[in-house]
């Protein structure tokens, strides 16, 4: 296992991007980050999506080296986008820590309608099997999903 020792590269990148945003005249013409900033937020968001897809592809191929490279590209593009939105990496890390403290692991939170975790839209807690209102909401959700599946088969 590789252990990284050194300054926080995500924070360093974030700070550099913030400096570029404040002082655009100081951005070197050859700066890829400067070009990305100039292309705007939509382009930045698209790059995040593209890199996420490339990460998924390399994960499925099982190419560890390529996966590391694509993951670094994804993090780079994500930090540039976050910097454009003034969202510091520390905010993301704080949210992961909050989840860890709440759930014992920095889990992805359930969606508003998550049948796996038993959380239905409009509820902030798992469904109770004894509750009629929860059951009807769950039945409606299952009916909607069944209808969606039927439409996909046509």
C-alpha positions as CSV (number, residue, x, y, z in Angstrom):
1,X,0.0,0.0,0.0
2,X,1.3,3.4,-1.0
3,X,1.3,6.0,1.8
4,X,1.3,9.7,0.8
5,X,3.3,12.0,2.9
6,X,3.4,15.7,2.1
7,X,1.1,18.7,1.8
8,X,-2.5,18.2,1.0
9,X,-2.6,18.3,-2.9
10,X,-6.4,18.8,-3.0
11,X,-6.1,21.9,-0.8
12,X,-3.0,23.1,-2.8
13,X,-4.9,22.8,-6.0
14,X,-8.0,24.5,-4.6
15,X,-5.9,27.4,-3.3
16,X,-4.1,27.7,-6.7
17,X,-7.5,27.8,-8.5
18,X,-8.8,30.4,-6.2
19,X,-5.7,32.5,-6.9
20,X,-6.3,32.1,-10.6
21,X,-9.9,33.2,-10.2
22,X,-8.8,36.3,-8.3
23,X,-6.0,37.2,-10.6
24,X,-6.9,36.0,-14.1
25,X,-4.2,38.2,-15.7
26,X,-1.5,36.2,-13.9
27,X,-2.6,32.8,-15.4
28,X,0.1,31.5,-17.8
29,X,-1.2,31.0,-21.4
30,X,-0.2,27.3,-21.2
31,X,-2.2,26.6,-18.0
32,X,-4.7,23.9,-18.5
33,X,-6.5,25.0,-15.3
34,X,-6.7,28.5,-16.7
35,X,-8.2,27.3,-19.9
36,X,-10.7,25.2,-18.0
37,X,-11.7,28.2,-15.9
38,X,-12.1,30.3,-19.0
39,X,-14.4,27.7,-20.6
40,X,-16.9,28.1,-17.7
41,X,-18.7,26.0,-15.2
42,X,-20.7,23.9,-17.7
43,X,-17.4,22.7,-19.2
44,X,-16.0,22.0,-15.8
45,X,-19.1,20.0,-14.8
46,X,-18.9,18.1,-18.1
47,X,-15.2,17.2,-17.5
48,X,-16.2,15.8,-14.0
49,X,-18.8,13.6,-15.7
50,X,-16.4,12.4,-18.4
51,X,-13.7,11.6,-15.9
52,X,-16.1,9.7,-13.6
53,X,-17.1,7.5,-16.6
54,X,-13.4,6.9,-17.4
55,X,-12.9,5.9,-13.7
56,X,-15.8,3.4,-14.0
57,X,-14.4,2.0,-17.2
58,X,-10.9,1.4,-15.8
59,X,-12.4,-0.1,-12.7
60,X,-14.3,-2.6,-14.8
61,X,-11.2,-3.4,-16.8
62,X,-9.3,-4.0,-13.6
63,X,-6.3,-1.8,-14.8
64,X,-5.0,-0.5,-11.5
65,X,-2.5,1.9,-13.0
66,X,-5.0,3.4,-15.4
67,X,-7.6,3.6,-12.6
68,X,-5.2,5.6,-10.4
69,X,-4.5,8.0,-13.3
70,X,-8.2,8.5,-14.1
71,X,-9.1,8.9,-10.5
72,X,-6.5,11.7,-10.2
73,X,-8.0,13.3,-13.3
74,X,-11.4,13.1,-11.7
75,X,-10.3,14.6,-8.4
76,X,-8.4,17.4,-10.3
77,X,-11.5,18.3,-12.3
78,X,-13.8,18.0,-9.3
79,X,-11.6,20.3,-7.2
80,X,-11.5,22.9,-10.1
81,X,-15.3,22.8,-10.2
82,X,-15.6,23.0,-6.4
83,X,-13.2,26.0,-6.4
84,X,-15.3,27.7,-9.0
85,X,-18.3,27.3,-6.6
86,X,-16.3,28.4,-3.6
87,X,-16.7,24.9,-2.0
88,X,-13.5,24.1,-0.2
89,X,-12.3,20.5,0.1
90,X,-12.5,20.9,3.9
91,X,-16.3,21.2,3.5
92,X,-16.5,17.8,1.7
93,X,-14.2,16.2,4.3
94,X,-16.3,17.6,7.1
95,X,-19.4,16.1,5.6
96,X,-17.7,12.7,5.3
97,X,-16.7,13.0,9.0
98,X,-20.3,13.9,10.0
99,X,-21.5,10.8,8.2
100,X,-18.9,8.7,9.8
101,X,-19.9,9.9,13.2
102,X,-23.6,9.4,12.5
103,X,-23.4,6.0,10.8
104,X,-20.0,4.5,11.9
105,X,-18.7,4.9,8.3
106,X,-18.7,7.7,5.8
107,X,-21.5,6.2,3.9
108,X,-23.4,7.7,1.0
109,X,-26.7,8.9,2.4
110,X,-29.9,7.2,1.2
111,X,-31.9,9.0,-1.5
112,X,-35.3,10.3,-0.7
113,X,-36.9,7.1,-2.0
114,X,-34.6,4.3,-1.1
115,X,-36.2,0.9,-1.0
116,X,-32.9,-0.8,0.1
117,X,-32.7,1.3,3.3
118,X,-36.5,1.5,3.7
119,X,-36.7,5.3,3.5
120,X,-39.6,6.6,1.5
121,X,-40.0,10.0,0.0
122,X,-41.0,12.6,2.6
123,X,-39.7,10.4,5.5
124,X,-36.5,11.0,7.5
125,X,-36.5,7.6,9.1
126,X,-36.9,4.0,8.0
127,X,-40.4,2.8,7.2
128,X,-42.4,1.1,9.9
129,X,-44.1,-2.1,8.7
130,X,-47.0,-1.3,11.0
131,X,-47.8,2.1,9.6
132,X,-50.6,2.2,7.1
133,X,-49.5,5.6,5.7
134,X,-45.9,4.3,5.1
135,X,-47.3,1.2,3.5
136,X,-49.5,3.0,1.0
137,X,-46.6,5.3,0.1
138,X,-44.4,2.2,-0.4
139,X,-47.1,0.5,-2.5
140,X,-47.4,3.6,-4.7
141,X,-43.6,3.7,-5.1
142,X,-43.5,0.0,-6.1
143,X,-46.5,0.5,-8.5
144,X,-44.6,3.4,-10.1
145,X,-41.5,1.3,-10.5
146,X,-43.5,-1.6,-12.0
147,X,-45.1,0.8,-14.5
148,X,-41.7,2.2,-15.4
149,X,-40.3,-1.3,-16.0
150,X,-43.3,-2.1,-18.2
151,X,-42.7,1.0,-20.3
152,X,-39.0,0.1,-20.7
153,X,-39.9,-3.3,-22.0
154,X,-42.2,-1.9,-24.8
